[in-house]
Each structure stands twice: as structure tokens, then as C-alpha cells.
Amino acid sequence: MNEMQKEELYQIQVRLFRLAQLKWNISAPKCSEIFKKYDIYGYIETCYEFFHVQGDEASLADIEKYLENLGCKK
């Protein structure tokens, strides 16, 4: 991953964190707990090629499905 892709990955991770926090109506610490426990940042990196070409809402929907499959209750 080149430097430009790393920067874009970081921006995607930040946007999706904030979007999740707002959509799920939870605090930043609670959202951070979920992202860490289920390695959402790693998941976003794994799915980078997919996430960087689609909108944040679609990416968050994918993350929600991933969390649901892992048994996460927000």
C-alpha cells in the first residue's frame, strides 16, 4: 500500500467511525470499544479496495452485516 492509499485508508476509517457513532447513537468510547473488540479497523483495511470505491453508507452497511455475523449487539 503506497502513502496515498494509506492516507485514504485512514480517512475512510475516520469517516466510518464517525458515521457508525452517529447512526448507532453511541458515544465515541463505546464505538471505539466495538471497533477495537471486533477489529473493524483491520476489516476496513482488508476491504479497502472495495470500500474506497463505494459510498460510506454502503461501507457501513457492510460493517454492520460483518458485526451481525460475529454476534455483536450494538
Secondary structure in CASP SS format (residue, H / E / C, confidence):
PFRMAT SS
TARGET T0000
AUTHOR 0000-0000-0000
METHOD secondary structure of the structure
MODEL  1
M C 1.00
N C 1.00
E H 1.00
M H 1.00
Q H 1.00
K H 1.00
E H 1.00
E H 1.00
L H 1.00
Y H 1.00
Q H 1.00
I H 1.00
Q H 1.00
V H 1.00
R H 1.00
L H 1.00
F H 1.00
R H 1.00
L H 1.00
A H 1.00
Q H 1.00
L H 1.00
K H 1.00
W H 1.00
N C 1.00
I C 1.00
S C 1.00
A H 1.00
P H 1.00
K H 1.00
C H 1.00
S H 1.00
E H 1.00
I H 1.00
F H 1.00
K H 1.00
K H 1.00
Y C 1.00
D C 1.00
I H 1.00
Y H 1.00
G H 1.00
Y H 1.00
I H 1.00
E H 1.00
T H 1.00
C C 1.00
Y H 1.00
E H 1.00
F H 1.00
F H 1.00
H C 1.00
V C 1.00
Q C 1.00
G C 1.00
D H 1.00
E H 1.00
A H 1.00
S H 1.00
L H 1.00
A H 1.00
D H 1.00
I H 1.00
E H 1.00
K H 1.00
Y H 1.00
L H 1.00
E H 1.00
N H 1.00
L C 1.00
G C 1.00
C C 1.00
K C 1.00
K C 1.00
END
